[in-house]
Amino acid sequence: MELRHLRYFIAVAEEGSFSNAAARRLHTAQPSLSRQIRDLELEVGVRLLERKARGTALTAAGRVFLDYARLALVQIEAAGEAARRSEQPEKPGFVAGFLAGHEVIWLSETMRILREEASGAEITLSSKSSPELAEALMQGKMDVAFLRHETQTAGLVFKFLYKEPLVAILPREHRLAARKSVRPEELAREAFISPARLAPVLKSVINDYAARVGITLTQKYDAETISGGMSLVASTGGVTLLPLYVKNILIPSVVARPLQGEPPAIDLMLGYNKSNTSPVLKRFLSRVDELVERVSQRQDFL
């Protein structure tokens, strides 16, 4: 089994299509891609993918294999990055990552602490999706990140920060936008825009909530990003559920409304790699409680 087999398989699984994976991700011919996947399935000994009328779906074995394939590639990339770093002179620096939009809440206090604890260090900031932040931590490209508790995160430590309720995101002119709050059963009557593959933890929280309150969400669209989800809400008239922090970055054509009853909630975590020996990281972690306290004094939802 070669690394390219894993990369090809992951691309097809994530794109849901041999043709899209070949053209958009791999820049190869579709027949060649199909042969590579057949070779992989022969070596593994089970079918991993099955063609359907509209695209390609993972088999039960394929879903299991996908998690391990992703983890294997991350570990290979991390090994290469570690080897390259060993040949470079050590530079004082610190990289902090944020879920896009959370900078509004956490950045100023984070920077205050880092300036006090590492005045001579070069501070780098990065905004990514939660899975991308977790991958950067595993690869040693980032020191600390505000993210979700992702799965398949070998070597990472997560520290709970707070639990954030989800709210309904609606078009500004939607009939439900005139309400102060939205009943769960009303969501079941609307076209639902699902979080993207880049937000698997959020998608899981939403699915658990729907099961708890006994509704079925009619998924019509998949959003690639948080901002993409809001744009789809505005353009299609559908609805979605997003963490409360998005109130800081709403586009003008949509509104946020709380859910009646006990709303679903998603945890925000502070993540870091347990093998990271940075003294700056150690000092920063020692002040996380102070960070949460200071931020909670300025926010009404912490």
N, C-alpha and C positions, 0 to 999 in steps of 0.2 A: 504494500500500500504506500502510495507516494503522497506528498503534501498537496500536490495539485488535485488529486482525487477528492481530498477533503474540501479544498477551496471550491471546486466545481460543484460538489454536492451542496455545500452551504449556500452558494449563489442560487442554485435552482430552488432550494427549499425556501429561501427568503423572497425570491421573486415570484414563486408560484407558477413558473413557466420556463420551459427550456429555451424558447425563442427570446424572451426578455433577458434571461440570464446570459445567453450567448452574446446578444447585441449590446446590452447596457453595462454588464458587469465584467464579462470575460473577454469580449472582443475576439471571439472565435466563431467558427462555423458550427451551426446546430448539430449536424451529423457527427462531427468530432466530439462535441460535448456529450451527445447521447452514448457514444462508444465508451467514453471515460466513465460515465455513470454505470453502464452495464458491467465494465471491468470491476468497478468498486463493489457492485452488488454480488458479482461472482465470488470475489475474494471474501466478503463478509458472510456470504452464504444465505442471505435473505433479500427479499425485495424491500427497497427503501422508499421508492417513489412509485406512484401510479398515475397514469395519464387519465384525465377526465375530459368531459366535453369542453370545459372552460378552464384550461390550465392544467396544473399538476399538483397533486396532494401527497403529503407524507403518509406512509403506512404507520402502523403502531410501532414497528421496529425502527422506522425512519425517524420518528419523533424522539425515541430514546437515543439513537445514534447521533442526531443533530446536536444534542447537548454536549456529548463527549467530543464530537468533531470540533465544535467551537472552542471548548476548553483546551484541546490539544493544540490548536493553532495559536491561541493566546499564550500558552506556555512556551511554544517554540519561539514566538516573537519576543517574549520576555527574556528567554535565554540569550537570544542574539543581542538584545538591548543591553543586558547585563555585561556580556562579553565586550561590547563596544565601549561601555562606560569604564571598564577596568583599564582600558588603554588611554583614557583621557585624564588630564589633570583635574583634580576636584575643584569645582567652582562653587563659591557660596551662592546659594539660590534657594528659592522655595516656590513651589507651584501649587496654587489653590484652584479647585474647580467648583463650578456652580451649575445646578440645573438652570437652564435658561429662564430668566425671569426672577429667580430667587436672589440675584444680586441686589435687587431693590431692597430686600429685607436684611441680608446678612453681610453685604460687602463692607459697609462703613465700619462696623464694629470689628469685623475680621481684620481689616487693614489697620485699625487702631492697635489691636493686640500685636499684630506682626511687626509694626513699626517699633513698638516698645520692646519686643523680644528679639528682634533681628534687624536692628537699625542699619547694619552694613550689608544685609543680604539683598540680592536682586529678586523682587517679588514678581511672579508671573501669574496672571489670572486667565482662566479659560471657562467658557460656557459650552456645555455639551448636553446630550441626552444622558439619562442615568446609566444605561448599559455602556455607553462610551466612556463615561467617567470611571466606572468600575474597571473597564479594560485598561484605561490609562494608569490606574492605581496598581493593577496587577503587573503591568509592564514596567513599573518604576518611572513612568514619565510624569507622575503627579504625586505630590506629597499628601494632600488631604482634599476631600471633596464632600460637598453637600449633595446627597443623592438618596435613592431608595435602597431598600435592603434587597439587592439583586441576588439571584441564585447563581450557582456555578461561578463562585468568586473565590477561587483558591487563594489562601494566604491573606485575605482581607479581614479587618476587624471593623465592626460597625458599632457606633455609639448612638443611642436614641437621643434625638433632639426634641421633637414634639410630634403630636398627632394632628393632622390637618384635615378638616372636613371637606368633602366634595360638594360642589354646587352645580346647579343646572345652568348651562350656557345656552341662551336662546337668541333668535333674531330679535332686534329691537322692536319690530312691528308684529311679532308673534302674539297670538291671543293670550298665551300664558305669561307673557312679559308684563301684563297689567296686574298680575297677582303679586302679593307680597312673598308668597312661597308656593312651591309646586308639590302636588301629591305624587307619590311614586307611580301610582297606576296611570297617571296622565302621561308619564314618559312612555309607557307601553303603546300608546296610540300614535306616537310620532316616529318619524324616520330617525334612527339613531346613528350617530357618527362615532365609530369606535376609535379608541386610541391606537396609535400606530404600533408596529413591531418595535419601535424605539421606546415604548412605554409599557413593557409587559407586566410590571408590578401594578401599575394603575389599572390595566385591563383586568387583571385578576381580582382586584378590589371591587371593580364594577360588577363583574360576573358574580362574585360572592354576595354583593348587595342585592342584585336582582333575584337571586335564589332565596335570600332571606326574606324579602318582602313579597315574594310570589308573583313576580312579573317576568315577562319575556320581552327583551329589548329587540326591536326589529332593526338589525344592522343593515344599513344601506351603503355606507361609505367607510373607508379606512383613511384616517388622517396620518400623514407622515411626520408631522410635528405639532406642537401645541398651537402655534400660530396658524398652521395649516388647518387644524381642527376648527378654529374660530372662523377662518375664511370659508370653510365648507358649511358651517352653521349659517353664515350670512348669505351664501350664494344658493343653498339648496332648501333653506327653510327647515332643516333638521335641527336636532338638539344633541347635546353631548354633556358629559359630566367631567369636570376638571377640578383640581385642587383649588382651594380658596385663594391662594396667592395670585392666581391669574387675574384677580380683580385689579392688580397693579399694572397689567399689560393688555387689558381688553381693547379690542379695536372698536371704533365708534359705532359700528353697525350691530353689535351684539350686547347683551346684558347678562348679568349673573343673578340668579335667584336661589335662595336656600331651599332645601328639601324639607318637607314636613316629616315629623317623626324623628327617629334616630337616623341621622345621615351616615352614609359610608365615610370612612376616614382612612387616610394613608399616612404612613410614618415617614418623617424626614429623618435621615441618619447622617452622621458624620463618619465617613469611611477613610481608612488608611491601611497601608500595607504593614503587617506586623514585622516584616524584615527590614523596614525602614529605620535606620539608626540616627536619623537627622536630629541633632540637639534642638533645632528650631521646632521640629514637629513635637518633640517631647514637651517643650515649654508651652507650645500652643495648646496641646491637649490638656495640660494642667489648668488651663483657664477657660475650658469649654463651658463649665457651669456659669461662670461670669458672663461669657458671651451670650448664652441663652437668656440669662436674667436681664442683661442690658437691652437685648432686642425685644424681649417681652414687654418692657416698659414703654416701648415705642409702637407696639402693634396691638391691635384689639383681638387677634385671633390666636395668640400663643398661650 
